[in-house]
Amino acid sequence: MKIYAVVVAAQGCSHAAAVVEAVSYQMSPGDELLVMEDQDCGHSERTFPSGSGVSHVVTGLLHDLDLAAMGIGLASEKAEQSDVLLMLEDHAVPDPGFMQYLRAFFEDEGRQGTTFYQRNGSSSGSASRALFSYVGGLADIDGKNKRIEPVTSSFAIRRSAIDSQLLPKLTHPENFGRLNYQVLPELMLDPVNQPPRFLTLTHYQENSLRHATSAIYWNARTNGTIDRGHVTFAHGMLRTPVKYLGRSFRVIRARPIDFSTSALVMWLGVAGFTGWWVGRYAGDEGSAQKIVQAHPNAAQVE
């Protein structure tokens, strides 16, 4: 089984270095790795001893959703012989053995795609813990949930699931975010696509409270902008309290955390709720730059 991995590096490959290294040394002959950057990092194409290749593409794009759609598009065009496309964000480092376990997972032909369990690798401050908890807490490897709620910034999908009709739609501006916010969550509704616990990513990101709040607010503005074409005002009034404020309660219940971090998780729910409604009416112009600025620190694996 051949895997084509794509690392989304909105802040350049310096932020993706830990992910690239972890993936590179787990690849098998025939695998490929593509690093999607917004700027030239000075890396040329190279091949690892396994025979797997690593290449870098400078896109000029900043938004993770744009980079993800373009990355899947490029990988689909280049990877005619690959079976699985793997997408990783630049702060989510695969655990040892991850690629081997991923191959074993997709040996079942009924599995079309999956997201992964998460582990917090940044625990030095309440703001960092709160941001991880709010985003990844319902997929936390140490949580109580028997089924994970997908964190779709990192995922794997069978190449055959990205057919010739779907691919152009993913990269069309009118379908911005469809891959992450529609295709993957729908796949995850099928129990067969729920991941085993050993498919885990460790997320490294140190954030201040300002950065954490900005990250959730601007991501929610993007969601509100995407949703405004098909979510009515009445539906929004019912949906957003559950999606953002209710999420805070579900996260705290799924994995009990200390009081200060819990309070910040509640605060991030308010930020997300506010951002969605602002995005619905004012759009998300500038969100890509704001989200990049909210993640100033590269993953540091000790």
Sequence and secondary structure as in RCSB ss.txt:
>XXXX:A:sequence
MKIYAVVVAAQGCSHAAAVVEAVSYQMSPGDELLVMEDQDCGHSERTFPSGSGVSHVVTGLLHDLDLAAMGIGLA
SEKAEQSDVLLMLEDHAVPDPGFMQYLRAFFEDEGRQGTTFYQRNGSSSGSASRALFSYVGGLADIDGKNKRIEP
VTSSFAIRRSAIDSQLLPKLTHPENFGRLNYQVLPELMLDPVNQPPRFLTLTHYQENSLRHATSAIYWNARTNGT
IDRGHVTFAHGMLRTPVKYLGRSFRVIRARPIDFSTSALVMWLGVAGFTGWWVGRYAGDEGSAQKIVQAHPNAAQ
VE
>XXXX:A:secstr
  EEEEEEETT HHHHHHHHHHHHTT  TT EEEEEESS  S   EE TTS EEEEEE     HHHHHHHHHHHH
HHH TT SEEEEEETTEEE TTHHHHHHHHTTSTT  EE  EEEE   SSHHHHHHHHHHHGGGBTTSS SS   
 TTSEEEEGGGS TTHHHHHHSGGGTTHIIIIIHHHHHTSGGGS  TT EEEE     HHHHHHHHHHHHHHHHH
HHTTT  HHHHHHHHIIIIIHHHHHHHHHS   HHHHHHHHHHHHHHHHHHHHHHHH  TTHHHHHHHT  S   
  
